[in-house]
Amino acid sequence: MSAESTPESGIPGEDGTTGRHRAKGSRRKPRGRRKGLLIMAWTAAGIVVLGGTGAGYLYFKLNGNIKSVDIDSALGTDRPTKVDNGSENILVLGSDTRAGSNKKLGGGVDDGSARSDTAMIVHVYEGHKKASVVSIPRDTIIERPECTDTKGVTHDAASGVMFNSAYSTGGAACAVKTVETLSGIRMDHYLEVDFSGFEKIIDELGGVQVTTTKNIKDDDSHLNLKAGTHTLDGEQALGLVRTRHGVGDGSDLGRIQLQQAFIKALINQVKHVNLFGDPTKLYDLANTATKAVTTDSDLGSVNKLMSFATGLKGISSSDMTMVTMPVQYDPADPNRVIIKETQAKQVWTALENDRAIPKAATEGTAKGDADGVVSAG
């Protein structure tokens, strides 16, 4: 699947625009291969809660690790109304910046840009006993709204661009604005993790066990797994959640199916690690997790992250419903997808009203063909 853009093809380039649909005044980014990343930053936040146990004197150090962005100030009041029914919506992004230690993991050169190659809306239901997760394909063609980033720079709206262009254009604030515009739902919190943070968290956990029903080999993501049960280290886990050519139809939709299966395995692993019996491991993991995450300013301290994560720790993988935003392949370009508006509306209405997502909302939608290839080991 090509990521290059030409006026003739209409295929979006690395900035998410197409040759025939490009925002006024925008310039092409340098071309290059960009590969995806998934990390459940929510789970990383769950790990952080453990870091506070018996380690109060380390709070200052852990607080200094956390990066936060003031999304509320950037977006102002022109947002969906906050629903006061005890539920919460968290936008979780996996970013692929090429800066620092991510350069060798992501490949390519550090051109100062980054992309949200993974995006999820995590809806935590009232009572915080269950959750629904809606993955948004990065290749979805959308109408990107005008938005102001956290530096105060306003970015023009753009038509016919890829969803992940929102983050590469205006960072976290523009990503949140775009998600709120297409869903009509207020995002209560924001969490982001990058390549190197993902890999280090998995290694600190001692790996994550998964079972594959097929061989998975992808030279691009450096992954080579035989069918069977494996304990993946950080590098292998990163390869699994990035692969789109090793299994399925090579689409982003197939990769999302692998990512969702891995998240469930990761949550199971977190629940089975006896961190309380190993204070050194406990601190190392908390230190790694707080360095890995970027949050909204409301979660920008260890105490706030702990309080937030404490409310989530009772949710197991069996309590999570995971779906992909209803889409269909774009008739104008089979390498891209477009939103199935009627069915997507069913998803957003259910979440807004704190109800389960109806099965009819995802029936007959494009999904890729990697379902069932990976499961918790």
C-alpha positions in Angstrom: 0.0 0.0 0.0 1.7 3.1 -1.1 2.0 6.2 1.1 3.1 8.5 -1.6 0.8 11.3 -2.9 0.5 12.4 -6.4 -2.0 14.7 -8.0 -3.0 11.9 -10.3 -3.5 9.2 -7.7 -5.2 11.2 -4.9 -3.4 9.0 -2.4 -2.6 10.9 0.8 1.1 11.5 1.5 2.9 11.5 4.8 1.1 14.7 6.0 -2.3 13.0 5.5 -3.2 15.2 2.5 -3.9 14.1 -1.1 -2.7 15.6 -4.3 -6.2 16.8 -5.1 -7.2 17.8 -1.5 -4.6 19.9 0.3 -5.1 22.6 2.9 -4.3 26.1 1.6 -0.8 27.2 2.2 0.4 23.7 3.3 3.6 22.2 2.0 4.6 18.6 1.4 6.5 16.9 4.2 9.6 15.0 3.2 8.7 11.6 2.0 9.6 8.5 3.9 8.3 5.3 5.4 6.3 5.7 8.6 5.3 2.7 10.6 2.6 2.5 13.2 2.6 2.0 16.9 0.1 1.0 19.5 0.3 1.4 23.2 -2.4 1.4 25.7 -1.4 4.5 27.6 -4.3 3.8 29.9 -2.5 0.7 31.0 0.7 2.6 31.5 -1.3 4.9 33.8 -2.5 1.8 35.7 1.1 0.8 36.2 1.9 4.3 37.6 -0.6 3.8 40.4 1.6 1.1 41.8 4.6 3.4 41.9 3.1 5.3 44.8 2.9 2.4 47.1 5.4 2.9 49.9 7.4 5.3 47.8 6.1 8.7 48.7 9.6 10.2 48.9 10.0 9.4 45.2 7.0 11.5 44.1 9.1 14.5 43.2 11.2 12.5 40.8 8.3 10.7 39.2 6.4 14.0 38.9 9.3 15.5 37.1 9.1 12.6 34.5 5.6 13.4 33.4 5.0 15.6 30.4 1.6 17.3 30.1 -0.2 19.6 27.6 -2.9 22.1 28.4 -5.5 21.0 25.9 -8.5 22.7 27.6 -6.9 26.1 27.2 -6.0 25.5 23.6 -9.5 24.4 22.6 -11.4 26.9 24.6 -15.2 26.5 25.1 -16.2 25.5 21.5 -16.4 21.8 22.4 -19.0 19.1 23.1 -20.7 19.4 26.5 -19.1 17.4 29.2 -21.5 14.6 30.2 -22.1 14.3 33.9 -23.2 10.7 34.3 -20.1 9.2 36.0 -18.5 8.0 32.7 -15.3 9.2 31.2 -13.8 9.3 27.6 -10.1 9.1 27.2 -8.3 9.7 23.8 -5.3 7.4 23.7 -2.7 8.0 21.1 0.4 6.1 20.1 2.9 8.5 18.5 5.8 7.8 16.2 8.1 10.8 16.7 11.6 10.3 15.3 13.2 12.4 18.0 15.7 10.9 20.4 15.7 7.2 21.1 12.7 6.8 18.8 14.8 7.4 15.7 16.3 3.9 15.6 12.9 2.3 16.5 10.8 4.2 14.0 13.2 4.2 11.1 13.8 7.1 8.7 15.1 10.5 9.7 14.2 12.9 12.4 12.4 15.6 10.4 10.8 17.1 13.5 7.4 15.6 12.8 5.3 12.9 14.5 2.2 11.0 13.7 -0.7 9.4 15.7 -0.4 6.0 14.1 -2.7 4.6 16.7 -5.8 6.3 18.1 -8.4 5.0 20.5 -11.4 6.4 22.3 -11.6 4.6 25.7 -15.0 4.9 27.2 -15.2 4.0 30.9 -18.7 3.3 32.0 -20.4 4.7 35.2 -19.1 2.7 38.1 -15.8 2.0 36.3 -16.4 -1.7 36.0 -16.5 -1.9 32.2 -15.1 -0.1 29.2 -15.5 0.1 25.5 -12.6 0.9 23.2 -13.1 2.4 19.7 -10.1 2.3 17.4 -9.9 5.0 14.7 -8.0 3.9 11.6 -5.2 6.3 10.8 -6.1 5.9 7.1 -9.6 7.3 7.5 -10.3 10.2 5.1 -11.9 13.0 7.0 -12.8 16.7 7.1 -10.2 18.1 9.5 -11.5 21.1 11.5 -9.7 24.4 12.2 -7.8 24.0 15.4 -5.4 25.8 17.7 -2.4 24.0 19.1 -1.0 24.3 22.6 1.5 26.9 21.4 -1.4 29.2 20.3 -0.9 28.6 16.5 -4.1 28.2 14.5 -4.2 25.7 11.7 -6.6 25.9 8.8 -9.3 23.3 8.2 -8.6 20.8 5.5 -10.7 18.6 3.3 -10.1 15.0 2.2 -7.1 14.3 4.5 -6.1 11.3 6.6 -7.1 11.2 10.2 -3.5 11.1 11.5 -2.8 14.4 9.8 -4.5 16.1 12.7 -1.8 15.2 15.2 1.1 15.8 12.7 -0.4 19.2 11.9 -1.3 20.5 15.4 -0.3 17.9 18.0 -2.4 16.7 20.8 -4.9 19.6 20.9 -5.7 19.3 17.2 -6.0 15.5 17.5 -8.6 16.0 20.4 -10.4 18.7 18.4 -10.7 16.3 15.4 -11.9 13.4 17.4 -14.5 15.6 19.2 -15.7 17.0 15.9 -16.2 13.6 14.2 -17.7 11.9 17.2 -19.6 14.8 18.9 -18.3 13.5 22.2 -16.2 15.4 24.8 -12.8 13.9 25.5 -12.3 14.1 29.3 -8.6 13.1 29.2 -5.7 12.6 26.9 -2.9 10.0 27.1 0.0 9.4 24.7 3.0 7.0 24.6 5.8 6.8 22.0 7.9 4.0 20.4 10.7 3.8 23.0 8.3 4.2 25.9 6.2 1.2 24.7 9.3 -1.0 24.3 10.7 -0.2 27.7 7.4 -0.7 29.5 7.0 -4.2 28.0 10.6 -5.1 29.0 10.1 -3.8 32.5 7.0 -6.1 32.8 9.1 -9.0 31.8 7.4 -9.5 28.4 3.8 -10.2 27.4 2.5 -13.7 26.5 0.5 -14.1 23.4 -0.6 -17.0 21.2 -0.5 -16.8 17.4 -2.6 -19.1 15.2 -0.5 -18.3 12.1 3.2 -17.6 11.3 3.9 -13.9 11.3 6.8 -12.6 9.3 7.4 -9.0 8.4 10.8 -7.7 7.5 9.6 -4.1 7.8 8.7 -4.4 11.5 11.5 -7.0 12.1 9.1 -9.6 13.3 9.3 -13.3 12.8 7.0 -15.5 14.9 6.0 -19.1 14.3 2.4 -20.2 15.2 2.3 -20.9 18.9 2.7 -19.3 22.3 5.3 -16.7 22.8 6.5 -14.3 25.5 7.2 -11.2 23.6 9.9 -8.8 24.7 9.6 -5.0 24.0 11.1 -5.2 20.5 9.0 -8.1 19.5 5.8 -6.5 20.9 6.6 -3.3 19.1 7.0 -5.3 15.9 3.6 -7.0 16.4 1.6 -3.8 16.9 3.3 -2.1 14.0 3.1 -5.0 11.5 0.6 -4.6 8.6 2.3 -6.9 6.0 3.0 -9.9 8.2 -0.6 -11.1 8.4 -4.0 -10.3 6.9 -4.6 -8.1 4.0 -1.8 -5.6 4.7 -4.3 -2.9 5.7 -4.4 -0.7 8.8 -7.6 -2.4 9.7 -5.9 -5.8 10.0 -3.2 -4.2 12.2 -5.8 -2.8 14.5 -7.2 -6.3 15.1 -3.7 -7.4 16.2 -3.3 -4.3 18.4 -6.6 -4.9 20.2 -5.7 -8.5 20.9 -2.3 -7.4 22.2 -3.9 -4.9 24.5 -6.0 -7.6 26.2 -2.8 -9.7 26.7 -1.0 -6.7 28.1 -3.8 -6.0 30.6 -3.7 -9.6 31.7 0.0 -9.5 32.1 -0.2 -6.3 34.3 -2.7 -8.0 36.6 -0.5 -11.1 37.0 2.8 -9.4 37.8 3.5 -9.4 41.6 5.0 -5.9 41.7 4.3 -5.4 45.4 6.7 -8.2 46.3 9.6 -6.5 44.4 10.0 -2.8 45.4 12.9 -2.3 43.0 10.9 -3.6 40.0 7.9 -1.6 41.2 9.9 1.7 41.1 11.7 0.8 37.8 8.3 0.3 36.2 6.8 3.4 37.6 9.9 5.4 36.5 9.6 4.0 33.0 5.9 4.6 32.7 6.0 8.2 33.9 8.7 9.0 31.4 6.8 7.3 28.6 3.4 9.1 28.9 2.2 12.6 27.9 -1.1 13.5 29.5 -3.5 16.4 29.6 -2.8 18.9 32.3 -5.6 17.4 34.5 -3.6 14.2 34.8 -0.1 15.8 34.9 1.0 14.6 38.3 1.6 11.3 39.9 -1.1 11.9 42.5 -3.7 12.7 39.8 -2.6 9.8 37.7 -2.8 7.5 40.7 -6.3 8.7 41.5 -7.4 8.2 37.9 -5.8 4.8 37.5 -7.2 3.5 40.8 -10.6 4.0 39.3 -9.7 1.8 36.4 -7.8 -1.0 37.9 -10.9 -3.2 38.5 -11.5 -3.4 34.7 -10.1 -6.7 33.3 -9.7 -7.6 29.6 -13.0 -9.6 29.8 -14.8 -6.4 30.8 -13.7 -4.6 27.7 -15.5 -4.3 24.4 -13.1 -3.5 21.5 -14.4 -2.3 18.1 -13.1 -0.3 15.1 -15.0 2.8 14.1 -17.4 1.8 11.4 -15.7 2.4 8.0 -15.8 1.2 4.5 -13.1 1.2 1.8 -13.0 4.4 -0.1 -14.4 3.8 -3.6 -11.9 6.4 -4.9 -8.9 4.7 -3.3 -8.9 1.2 -1.9 -5.9 2.1 0.2 -8.0 4.4 2.3 -11.3 4.2 4.3 -14.2 6.5 4.9 -16.6 6.6 7.8 -19.9 4.8 7.6 -21.8 7.7 9.1 -25.1 6.0 10.1 -23.4 3.2 11.9 -20.7 5.4 13.4 -23.5 7.6 14.8 -24.8 4.5 16.6 -21.4 4.1 18.3 -21.2 7.7 19.4 -24.8 7.8 20.6 -24.2 4.7 22.7 -21.1 6.1 24.3 -22.6 9.5 24.9 -25.5 7.9 26.8 -23.2 5.4 28.6 -24.7 2.4 26.9 -23.1 -0.7 25.3 -22.2 -0.4 21.6 -24.9 -2.2 19.7 -23.7 -5.1 17.5 -25.5 -3.7 14.5 -23.2 -0.7 14.6 -20.2 -2.7 13.4 -22.0 -5.3 11.2 -21.0 -5.2 7.5 -18.2 -2.7 8.1 -14.6 -3.1 6.8 -12.4 -4.8 9.3 -9.3 -6.3 7.7 -8.7 -10.1 8.0 -6.4 -10.6 11.0 -9.1 -11.3 13.6 -8.2 -14.3 15.8 -4.6 -14.5 14.7 -3.4 -13.3 18.1 -4.8 -13.9 21.5 -3.7 -13.7 25.1 -1.3 -16.6 25.8 
